[in-house]
Amino acid sequence: MPVLEVRQLSEDVVALDLAQAQAAGAALHDRYIAAEPFPSIVLDDFFAPEVLRPLLAEWPTAGAGKAYDRAQERLKFEWQPKDIHTPRLRAFLAELNGEPMLRFLEALTGIPKLIADPYYVGGGLHETKAGGHLSVHADFNVHKGMNVIRRLNLLIYLNEDWDEAWGGHLELWTRDMTRCCHRIAPVLGRAVIFNTDLDSFHGVPDPLACPPDRSRKSLALYYYTAPEEGIRHVPVRTTVFKPRPGTADQPDREVARRHLIHDWVPPAILRMLARH
């Protein structure tokens, strides 16, 4: 049985069941909280394969979207719903931002009052081509458009018949970057959910070794909460890349510099500098 069950409302639209989703999250809560190196979980059969396979038929092959090609991330592509013009993908992404998914995640993680991102900043559809990678990093912490704090990542993989030798494993590292705790293959139906703290280091750092006609595909959703004390008291930082011990990985030095400034300069001074 899949972790989350759906009802088929039409040929293109499925719906999660609120009560089933909330109960499924509660049943997995203890496992999530106890995980290392930070609260997280890997769930096979998150959705049934017959729910996910039709999404691949609509996967974009060209057109609008974002492309990343720098030292820290190569041959990575990203589409938000505004870039997608097919019904199944758009409807499915919308359902992942709906109340049943929020209730599942709240019960799973113990984080109340989660907020979905209607803008899908940094999320949506992700694809990495052969030779591409994403260095180990901790994510940006504030959604500037909504003034909310990033709390959770949900990744759902869409790669059928994935060969282990092709790589593409998601790595979860300890908070001090001394040890990789998990290497997770991106197989069809597998989901990874984890807290996005300032030191929740993760990535897909080794170049993808799949054939040129294959790629690593996933859905990426991020969830937030509104700080009770207001966003003015939260140091804002962008994505921070970290080198793995004993490798030639290079951190993003400009991002690291900004991270250091935001960590040590009081928010009032940062706002004054920004105005000038």
Phi and psi restraints in degrees (value plus and minus 20) as a CYANA .aco file:
   2 PRO   PHI     -88.7   -48.7
   2 PRO   PSI     136.8   176.8
   3 VAL   PHI     -83.0   -43.0
   3 VAL   PSI     -64.5   -24.5
   4 LEU   PHI    -136.3   -96.3
   4 LEU   PSI     106.3   146.3
   5 GLU   PHI    -115.9   -75.9
   5 GLU   PSI     129.0   169.0
   6 VAL   PHI    -148.6  -108.6
   6 VAL   PSI     136.3   176.3
   7 ARG   PHI    -127.7   -87.7
   7 ARG   PSI     117.1   157.1
   8 GLN   PHI    -105.8   -65.8
   8 GLN   PSI      88.1   128.1
   9 LEU   PHI    -103.0   -63.0
   9 LEU   PSI     -50.9   -10.9
  10 SER   PHI    -178.2  -138.2
  10 SER   PSI    -196.1  -156.1
  11 GLU   PHI     -79.5   -39.5
  11 GLU   PSI     -51.7   -11.7
  12 ASP   PHI    -128.9   -88.9
  12 ASP   PSI     -29.7    10.3
  13 VAL   PHI    -144.3  -104.3
  13 VAL   PSI     110.1   150.1
  14 VAL   PHI    -138.7   -98.7
  14 VAL   PSI     139.2   179.2
  15 ALA   PHI    -154.6  -114.6
  15 ALA   PSI     115.4   155.4
  16 LEU   PHI     -96.9   -56.9
  16 LEU   PSI     130.0   170.0
  17 ASP   PHI    -111.5   -71.5
  17 ASP   PSI     103.5   143.5
  18 LEU   PHI     -80.3   -40.3
  18 LEU   PSI     -69.9   -29.9
  19 ALA   PHI     -85.8   -45.8
  19 ALA   PSI     -62.8   -22.8
  20 GLN   PHI     -84.8   -44.8
  20 GLN   PSI     -61.6   -21.6
  21 ALA   PHI     -84.1   -44.1
  21 ALA   PSI     -64.1   -24.1
  22 GLN   PHI     -85.4   -45.4
  22 GLN   PSI     -61.2   -21.2
  23 ALA   PHI     -85.9   -45.9
  23 ALA   PSI     -59.2   -19.2
  24 ALA   PHI     -83.6   -43.6
  24 ALA   PSI     -61.6   -21.6
  25 GLY   PHI     -83.8   -43.8
  25 GLY   PSI     -64.0   -24.0
  26 ALA   PHI     -82.0   -42.0
  26 ALA   PSI     -58.2   -18.2
  27 ALA   PHI     -86.4   -46.4
  27 ALA   PSI     -43.1    -3.1
  28 LEU   PHI    -122.2   -82.2
  28 LEU   PSI     -19.2    20.8
  29 HIS   PHI     -78.3   -38.3
  29 HIS   PSI     -70.2   -30.2
  30 ASP   PHI     -81.1   -41.1
  30 ASP   PSI     -59.7   -19.7
  31 ARG   PHI     -84.1   -44.1
  31 ARG   PSI     -59.9   -19.9
  32 TYR   PHI     -84.6   -44.6
  32 TYR   PSI     -69.1   -29.1
  33 ILE   PHI     -84.5   -44.5
  33 ILE   PSI     -54.3   -14.3
  34 ALA   PHI    -103.4   -63.4
  34 ALA   PSI     -24.8    15.2
  35 ALA   PHI     -89.5   -49.5
  35 ALA   PSI     134.3   174.3
  36 GLU   PHI    -133.6   -93.6
  36 GLU   PSI     131.7   171.7
  37 PRO   PHI    -108.8   -68.8
  37 PRO   PSI     -24.5    15.5
  38 PHE   PHI    -173.7  -133.7
  38 PHE   PSI     143.5   183.5
  39 PRO   PHI     -71.2   -31.2
  39 PRO   PSI     104.0   144.0
  40 SER   PHI    -188.2  -148.2
  40 SER   PSI     149.4   189.4
  41 ILE   PHI    -180.1  -140.1
  41 ILE   PSI     125.6   165.6
  42 VAL   PHI    -134.5   -94.5
  42 VAL   PSI     104.0   144.0
  43 LEU   PHI    -145.9  -105.9
  43 LEU   PSI      93.2   133.2
  44 ASP   PHI     -99.0   -59.0
  44 ASP   PSI     134.7   174.7
  45 ASP   PHI      33.9    73.9
  45 ASP   PSI      22.7    62.7
  46 PHE   PHI     -80.4   -40.4
  46 PHE   PSI     -65.9   -25.9
  47 PHE   PHI    -142.9  -102.9
  47 PHE   PSI     133.2   173.2
  48 ALA   PHI     -84.0   -44.0
  48 ALA   PSI     125.1   165.1
  49 PRO   PHI     -75.3   -35.3
  49 PRO   PSI     -55.7   -15.7
  50 GLU   PHI     -88.9   -48.9
  50 GLU   PSI     -36.1     3.9
  51 VAL   PHI    -100.2   -60.2
  51 VAL   PSI     -55.6   -15.6
  52 LEU   PHI    -108.5   -68.5
  52 LEU   PSI     -53.8   -13.8
  53 ARG   PHI     -77.7   -37.7
  53 ARG   PSI     -62.1   -22.1
  54 PRO   PHI     -81.3   -41.3
  54 PRO   PSI     -43.5    -3.5
  55 LEU   PHI     -86.6   -46.6
  55 LEU   PSI     -54.1   -14.1
  56 LEU   PHI     -87.1   -47.1
  56 LEU   PSI     -49.4    -9.4
  57 ALA   PHI     -86.1   -46.1
  57 ALA   PSI     -41.7    -1.7
  58 GLU   PHI    -123.1   -83.1
  58 GLU   PSI     -14.8    25.2
  59 TRP   PHI     -80.3   -40.3
  59 TRP   PSI     111.2   151.2
  60 PRO   PHI     -87.1   -47.1
  60 PRO   PSI     121.3   161.3
  61 THR   PHI    -132.6   -92.6
  61 THR   PSI     -31.4     8.6
  62 ALA   PHI    -182.2  -142.2
  62 ALA   PSI     156.8   196.8
  63 GLY   PHI      81.8   121.8
  63 GLY   PSI    -182.0  -142.0
  64 ALA   PHI     -84.5   -44.5
  64 ALA   PSI     136.9   176.9
  65 GLY   PHI     131.1   171.1
  65 GLY   PSI    -199.6  -159.6
  66 LYS   PHI    -132.1   -92.1
  66 LYS   PSI     124.1   164.1
  67 ALA   PHI    -143.9  -103.9
  67 ALA   PSI     116.8   156.8
  68 TYR   PHI    -136.5   -96.5
  68 TYR   PSI     109.0   149.0
  69 ASP   PHI    -171.4  -131.4
  69 ASP   PSI      66.5   106.5
  70 ARG   PHI    -163.9  -123.9
  70 ARG   PSI    -198.8  -158.8
  71 ALA   PHI     -78.0   -38.0
  71 ALA   PSI     -56.7   -16.7
  72 GLN   PHI    -104.8   -64.8
  72 GLN   PSI     -41.1    -1.1
  73 GLU   PHI    -171.7  -131.7
  73 GLU   PSI     102.0   142.0
  74 ARG   PHI    -138.4   -98.4
  74 ARG   PSI     122.9   162.9
  75 LEU   PHI      31.9    71.9
  75 LEU   PSI      22.1    62.1
  76 LYS   PHI    -132.2   -92.2
  76 LYS   PSI     115.3   155.3
  77 PHE   PHI    -145.9  -105.9
  77 PHE   PSI     131.9   171.9
  78 GLU   PHI    -165.8  -125.8
  78 GLU   PSI     116.1   156.1
  79 TRP   PHI    -149.9  -109.9
  79 TRP   PSI     111.3   151.3
  80 GLN   PHI    -113.4   -73.4
  80 GLN   PSI     145.5   185.5
  81 PRO   PHI     -73.1   -33.1
  81 PRO   PSI     -53.3   -13.3
  82 LYS   PHI     -83.2   -43.2
  82 LYS   PSI     -40.0     0.0
  83 ASP   PHI    -113.0   -73.0
  83 ASP   PSI     -24.5    15.5
  84 ILE   PHI    -130.0   -90.0
  84 ILE   PSI     114.6   154.6
  85 HIS   PHI    -142.6  -102.6
  85 HIS   PSI       5.6    45.6
  86 THR   PHI    -139.6   -99.6
  86 THR   PSI     125.7   165.7
  87 PRO   PHI     -91.6   -51.6
  87 PRO   PSI     -61.5   -21.5
  88 ARG   PHI     -83.9   -43.9
  88 ARG   PSI     -67.3   -27.3
  89 LEU   PHI     -83.7   -43.7
  89 LEU   PSI     -64.9   -24.9
  90 ARG   PHI     -82.1   -42.1
  90 ARG   PSI     -64.4   -24.4
  91 ALA   PHI     -87.3   -47.3
  91 ALA   PSI     -58.1   -18.1
  92 PHE   PHI     -88.7   -48.7
  92 PHE   PSI     -62.7   -22.7
  93 LEU   PHI     -81.4   -41.4
  93 LEU   PSI     -59.0   -19.0
  94 ALA   PHI     -84.2   -44.2
  94 ALA   PSI     -59.4   -19.4
  95 GLU   PHI     -86.4   -46.4
  95 GLU   PSI     -52.9   -12.9
  96 LEU   PHI     -88.7   -48.7
  96 LEU   PSI     -35.0     5.0
  97 ASN   PHI    -122.3   -82.3
  97 ASN   PSI     -13.3    26.7
  98 GLY   PHI    -108.6   -68.6
  98 GLY   PSI     157.6   197.6
  99 GLU   PHI     -79.8   -39.8
  99 GLU   PSI     -65.0   -25.0
 100 PRO   PHI     -77.0   -37.0
 100 PRO   PSI     -61.4   -21.4
 101 MET   PHI     -87.2   -47.2
 101 MET   PSI     -60.9   -20.9
 102 LEU   PHI     -81.3   -41.3
 102 LEU   PSI     -62.1   -22.1
 103 ARG   PHI     -87.6   -47.6
 103 ARG   PSI     -57.7   -17.7
 104 PHE   PHI     -79.6   -39.6
 104 PHE   PSI     -68.4   -28.4
 105 LEU   PHI     -87.8   -47.8
 105 LEU   PSI     -58.0   -18.0
 106 GLU   PHI     -83.2   -43.2
 106 GLU   PSI     -63.4   -23.4
 107 ALA   PHI     -88.0   -48.0
 107 ALA   PSI     -58.4   -18.4
 108 LEU   PHI     -85.1   -45.1
 108 LEU   PSI     -67.7   -27.7
 109 THR   PHI    -116.1   -76.1
 109 THR   PSI     -41.2    -1.2
 110 GLY   PHI      59.8    99.8
 110 GLY   PSI     -12.0    28.0
 111 ILE   PHI    -112.6   -72.6
 111 ILE   PSI      95.4   135.4
 112 PRO   PHI    -104.3   -64.3
 112 PRO   PSI     143.9   183.9
 113 LYS   PHI      37.3    77.3
 113 LYS   PSI      25.1    65.1
 114 LEU   PHI     -88.9   -48.9
 114 LEU   PSI     128.4   168.4
 115 ILE   PHI    -142.6  -102.6
 115 ILE   PSI     108.2   148.2
 116 ALA   PHI    -100.4   -60.4
 116 ALA   PSI     140.0   180.0
 117 ASP   PHI    -123.6   -83.6
 117 ASP   PSI      85.5   125.5
 118 PRO   PHI     -89.6   -49.6
 118 PRO   PSI     -33.8     6.2
 119 TYR   PHI    -113.1   -73.1
 119 TYR   PSI     -34.5     5.5
 120 TYR   PHI      34.3    74.3
 120 TYR   PSI      24.6    64.6
 121 VAL   PHI     -83.5   -43.5
 121 VAL   PSI      99.7   139.7
 122 GLY   PHI      55.1    95.1
 122 GLY   PSI     -24.5    15.5
 123 GLY   PHI    -132.1   -92.1
 123 GLY   PSI    -176.4  -136.4
 124 GLY   PHI      76.6   116.6
 124 GLY   PSI    -151.0  -111.0
 125 LEU   PHI    -114.9   -74.9
 125 LEU   PSI     112.0   152.0
 126 HIS   PHI    -140.1  -100.1
 126 HIS   PSI     120.1   160.1
 127 GLU   PHI    -163.5  -123.5
 127 GLU   PSI     113.4   153.4
 128 THR   PHI    -139.5   -99.5
 128 THR   PSI     108.6   148.6
 129 LYS   PHI    -106.1   -66.1
 129 LYS   PSI     149.3   189.3
 130 ALA   PHI     -74.5   -34.5
 130 ALA   PSI     112.6   152.6
 131 GLY   PHI      68.8   108.8
 131 GLY   PSI     -29.3    10.7
 132 GLY   PHI    -103.0   -63.0
 132 GLY   PSI     144.2   184.2
 133 HIS   PHI    -180.8  -140.8
 133 HIS   PSI     149.2   189.2
 134 LEU   PHI    -157.5  -117.5
 134 LEU   PSI      92.5   132.5
 135 SER   PHI     -83.0   -43.0
 135 SER   PSI     138.9   178.9
 136 VAL   PHI     -83.1   -43.1
 136 VAL   PSI     116.5   156.5
 137 HIS   PHI    -178.6  -138.6
 137 HIS   PSI     147.4   187.4
 138 ALA   PHI    -135.9   -95.9
 138 ALA   PSI     119.5   159.5
 139 ASP   PHI     -96.7   -56.7
 139 ASP   PSI     142.3   182.3
 140 PHE   PHI     -76.6   -36.6
 140 PHE   PSI     130.4   170.4
 141 ASN   PHI    -129.9   -89.9
 141 ASN   PSI     -30.8     9.2
 142 VAL   PHI    -151.9  -111.9
 142 VAL   PSI     109.9   149.9
 143 HIS   PHI    -103.3   -63.3
 143 HIS   PSI      83.4   123.4
 144 LYS   PHI     -88.6   -48.6
 144 LYS   PSI     -47.5    -7.5
 145 GLY   PHI     -91.8   -51.8
 145 GLY   PSI     -45.1    -5.1
 146 MET   PHI    -138.5   -98.5
 146 MET   PSI     -25.4    14.6
 147 ASN   PHI      35.7    75.7
 147 ASN   PSI      30.4    70.4
 148 VAL   PHI    -150.0  -110.0
 148 VAL   PSI     141.3   181.3
 149 ILE   PHI    -120.1   -80.1
 149 ILE   PSI     112.9   152.9
 150 ARG   PHI     -92.2   -52.2
 150 ARG   PSI     110.7   150.7
 151 ARG   PHI    -142.8  -102.8
 151 ARG   PSI     -53.7   -13.7
 152 LEU   PHI    -160.2  -120.2
 152 LEU   PSI     126.8   166.8
 153 ASN   PHI    -133.8   -93.8
 153 ASN   PSI     117.5   157.5
 154 LEU   PHI    -142.4  -102.4
 154 LEU   PSI     100.6   140.6
 155 LEU   PHI    -139.0   -99.0
 155 LEU   PSI     110.4   150.4
 156 ILE   PHI    -143.8  -103.8
 156 ILE   PSI     104.1   144.1
 157 TYR   PHI    -114.1   -74.1
 157 TYR   PSI     126.5   166.5
 158 LEU   PHI    -148.7  -108.7
 158 LEU   PSI      19.3    59.3
 159 ASN   PHI    -133.9   -93.9
 159 ASN   PSI      80.7   120.7
 160 GLU   PHI    -102.8   -62.8
 160 GLU   PSI     126.6   166.6
 161 ASP   PHI      33.9    73.9
 161 ASP   PSI      22.7    62.7
 162 TRP   PHI     -96.8   -56.8
 162 TRP   PSI     107.3   147.3
 163 ASP   PHI    -104.4   -64.4
 163 ASP   PSI     107.8   147.8
 164 GLU   PHI     -74.6   -34.6
 164 GLU   PSI     -53.1   -13.1
 165 ALA   PHI     -89.4   -49.4
 165 ALA   PSI     -34.8     5.2
 166 TRP   PHI     -97.5   -57.5
 166 TRP   PSI     -32.7     7.3
 167 GLY   PHI      57.0    97.0
 167 GLY   PSI    -159.6  -119.6
 168 GLY   PHI      58.2    98.2
 168 GLY   PSI      -4.1    35.9
 169 HIS   PHI     -93.0   -53.0
 169 HIS   PSI     115.8   155.8
 170 LEU   PHI     -98.8   -58.8
 170 LEU   PSI     107.2   147.2
 171 GLU   PHI    -125.2   -85.2
 171 GLU   PSI     114.8   154.8
 172 LEU   PHI    -131.6   -91.6
 172 LEU   PSI     102.1   142.1
 173 TRP   PHI    -129.0   -89.0
 173 TRP   PSI     134.5   174.5
 174 THR   PHI     -82.8   -42.8
 174 THR   PSI     139.3   179.3
 175 ARG   PHI     -83.9   -43.9
 175 ARG   PSI     -44.5    -4.5
 176 ASP   PHI    -116.1   -76.1
 176 ASP   PSI     -11.9    28.1
 177 MET   PHI      38.0    78.0
 177 MET   PSI      17.0    57.0
 178 THR   PHI    -121.9   -81.9
 178 THR   PSI     -36.2     3.8
 179 ARG   PHI    -175.4  -135.4
 179 ARG   PSI     118.0   158.0
 180 CYS   PHI    -107.3   -67.3
 180 CYS   PSI      98.6   138.6
 181 CYS   PHI    -106.3   -66.3
 181 CYS   PSI     -52.8   -12.8
 182 HIS   PHI    -163.1  -123.1
 182 HIS   PSI     121.5   161.5
 183 ARG   PHI    -144.1  -104.1
 183 ARG   PSI      94.2   134.2
 184 ILE   PHI    -134.4   -94.4
 184 ILE   PSI      96.7   136.7
 185 ALA   PHI     -92.8   -52.8
 185 ALA   PSI     124.0   164.0
 186 PRO   PHI    -108.8   -68.8
 186 PRO   PSI      39.2    79.2
 187 VAL   PHI    -105.2   -65.2
 187 VAL   PSI     135.9   175.9
 188 LEU   PHI     -74.3   -34.3
 188 LEU   PSI     109.3   149.3
 189 GLY   PHI      67.6   107.6
 189 GLY   PSI     -27.6    12.4
 190 ARG   PHI    -103.5   -63.5
 190 ARG   PSI     117.7   157.7
 191 ALA   PHI    -142.3  -102.3
 191 ALA   PSI     126.8   166.8
 192 VAL   PHI    -145.8  -105.8
 192 VAL   PSI     109.9   149.9
 193 ILE   PHI    -147.2  -107.2
 193 ILE   PSI     114.6   154.6
 194 PHE   PHI    -175.8  -135.8
 194 PHE   PSI     134.3   174.3
 195 ASN   PHI     -87.9   -47.9
 195 ASN   PSI     119.6   159.6
 196 THR   PHI    -128.0   -88.0
 196 THR   PSI      60.3   100.3
 197 ASP   PHI    -106.1   -66.1
 197 ASP   PSI     156.2   196.2
 198 LEU   PHI     -86.6   -46.6
 198 LEU   PSI     -36.8     3.2
 199 ASP   PHI    -146.4  -106.4
 199 ASP   PSI      11.6    51.6
 200 SER   PHI    -108.2   -68.2
 200 SER   PSI      63.2   103.2
 201 PHE   PHI    -104.1   -64.1
 201 PHE   PSI     111.4   151.4
 202 HIS   PHI    -177.2  -137.2
 202 HIS   PSI     143.1   183.1
 203 GLY   PHI     151.8   191.8
 203 GLY   PSI     158.1   198.1
 204 VAL   PHI    -144.6  -104.6
 204 VAL   PSI      55.0    95.0
 205 PRO   PHI    -100.9   -60.9
 205 PRO   PSI     -38.7     1.3
 206 ASP   PHI    -112.6   -72.6
 206 ASP   PSI     118.4   158.4
 207 PRO   PHI     -76.6   -36.6
 207 PRO   PSI     117.2   157.2
 208 LEU   PHI     -87.4   -47.4
 208 LEU   PSI     112.3   152.3
 209 ALA   PHI    -130.1   -90.1
 209 ALA   PSI       4.5    44.5
 210 CYS   PHI     -95.6   -55.6
 210 CYS   PSI     143.0   183.0
 211 PRO   PHI     -82.5   -42.5
 211 PRO   PSI     139.6   179.6
 212 PRO   PHI     -80.7   -40.7
 212 PRO   PSI     -44.8    -4.8
 213 ASP   PHI    -109.3   -69.3
 213 ASP   PSI     -15.9    24.1
 214 ARG   PHI    -137.0   -97.0
 214 ARG   PSI     143.6   183.6
 215 SER   PHI    -175.3  -135.3
 215 SER   PSI     148.6   188.6
 216 ARG   PHI    -119.0   -79.0
 216 ARG   PSI      94.5   134.5
 217 LYS   PHI    -134.6   -94.6
 217 LYS   PSI     122.8   162.8
 218 SER   PHI    -175.3  -135.3
 218 SER   PSI     139.6   179.6
 219 LEU   PHI    -122.3   -82.3
 219 LEU   PSI     116.2   156.2
 220 ALA   PHI    -146.5  -106.5
 220 ALA   PSI     101.6   141.6
 221 LEU   PHI    -145.9  -105.9
 221 LEU   PSI     118.7   158.7
 222 TYR   PHI    -143.0  -103.0
 222 TYR   PSI     124.9   164.9
 223 TYR   PHI    -150.6  -110.6
 223 TYR   PSI     131.5   171.5
 224 TYR   PHI    -154.4  -114.4
 224 TYR   PSI     147.0   187.0
 225 THR   PHI    -154.3  -114.3
 225 THR   PSI     137.4   177.4
 226 ALA   PHI    -113.1   -73.1
 226 ALA   PSI     102.9   142.9
 227 PRO   PHI     -87.0   -47.0
 227 PRO   PSI     110.7   150.7
 228 GLU   PHI     -83.9   -43.9
 228 GLU   PSI     -50.8   -10.8
 229 GLU   PHI    -106.4   -66.4
 229 GLU   PSI     -21.9    18.1
 230 GLY   PHI      74.2   114.2
 230 GLY   PSI     133.3   173.3
 231 ILE   PHI     -92.1   -52.1
 231 ILE   PSI     -38.6     1.4
 232 ARG   PHI     -81.2   -41.2
 232 ARG   PSI     -44.5    -4.5
 233 HIS   PHI    -113.5   -73.5
 233 HIS   PSI     -14.5    25.5
 234 VAL   PHI    -123.6   -83.6
 234 VAL   PSI      99.6   139.6
 235 PRO   PHI     -84.8   -44.8
 235 PRO   PSI     106.9   146.9
 236 VAL   PHI    -115.6   -75.6
 236 VAL   PSI     114.8   154.8
 237 ARG   PHI    -164.4  -124.4
 237 ARG   PSI     136.9   176.9
 238 THR   PHI    -110.9   -70.9
 238 THR   PSI    -195.1  -155.1
 239 THR   PHI     -79.9   -39.9
 239 THR   PSI     117.0   157.0
 240 VAL   PHI    -137.8   -97.8
 240 VAL   PSI     100.2   140.2
 241 PHE   PHI    -114.2   -74.2
 241 PHE   PSI     125.9   165.9
 242 LYS   PHI    -149.3  -109.3
 242 LYS   PSI     119.7   159.7
 243 PRO   PHI     -97.4   -57.4
 243 PRO   PSI     124.8   164.8
 244 ARG   PHI     -98.8   -58.8
 244 ARG   PSI     124.3   164.3
 245 PRO   PHI     -78.0   -38.0
 245 PRO   PSI     115.1   155.1
 246 GLY   PHI      55.8    95.8
 246 GLY   PSI      -5.3    34.7
 247 THR   PHI    -142.2  -102.2
 247 THR   PSI     154.6   194.6
 248 ALA   PHI    -114.3   -74.3
 248 ALA   PSI      -7.1    32.9
 249 ASP   PHI     -75.2   -35.2
 249 ASP   PSI     119.4   159.4
 250 GLN   PHI    -134.1   -94.1
 250 GLN   PSI     106.1   146.1
 251 PRO   PHI     -91.4   -51.4
 251 PRO   PSI     139.8   179.8
 252 ASP   PHI     -96.6   -56.6
 252 ASP   PSI      82.3   122.3
 253 ARG   PHI     -88.2   -48.2
 253 ARG   PSI     -55.5   -15.5
 254 GLU   PHI     -87.2   -47.2
 254 GLU   PSI     -61.9   -21.9
 255 VAL   PHI     -84.6   -44.6
 255 VAL   PSI     -61.0   -21.0
 256 ALA   PHI     -82.1   -42.1
 256 ALA   PSI     -57.7   -17.7
 257 ARG   PHI     -84.3   -44.3
 257 ARG   PSI     -64.7   -24.7
 258 ARG   PHI     -84.9   -44.9
 258 ARG   PSI     -57.8   -17.8
 259 HIS   PHI     -80.5   -40.5
 259 HIS   PSI     -63.6   -23.6
 260 LEU   PHI     -82.9   -42.9
 260 LEU   PSI     -62.6   -22.6
 261 ILE   PHI     -82.4   -42.4
 261 ILE   PSI     -67.7   -27.7
 262 HIS   PHI     -87.0   -47.0
 262 HIS   PSI     -48.8    -8.8
 263 ASP   PHI     -93.8   -53.8
 263 ASP   PSI     -48.7    -8.7
 264 TRP   PHI    -133.3   -93.3
 264 TRP   PSI     -38.4     1.6
 265 VAL   PHI    -113.1   -73.1
 265 VAL   PSI     109.7   149.7
 266 PRO   PHI     -77.1   -37.1
 266 PRO   PSI     123.3   163.3
 267 PRO   PHI     -74.2   -34.2
 267 PRO   PSI     -55.7   -15.7
 268 ALA   PHI     -83.2   -43.2
 268 ALA   PSI     -59.7   -19.7
 269 ILE   PHI     -90.3   -50.3
 269 ILE   PSI     -59.3   -19.3
 270 LEU   PHI     -80.6   -40.6
 270 LEU   PSI     -61.7   -21.7
 271 ARG   PHI     -86.1   -46.1
 271 ARG   PSI     -57.3   -17.3
 272 MET   PHI     -85.3   -45.3
 272 MET   PSI     -62.5   -22.5
 273 LEU   PHI     -84.3   -44.3
 273 LEU   PSI     -59.2   -19.2
 274 ALA   PHI     -83.9   -43.9
 274 ALA   PSI     -56.6   -16.6
 275 ARG   PHI     -87.3   -47.3
 275 ARG   PSI     -46.0    -6.0
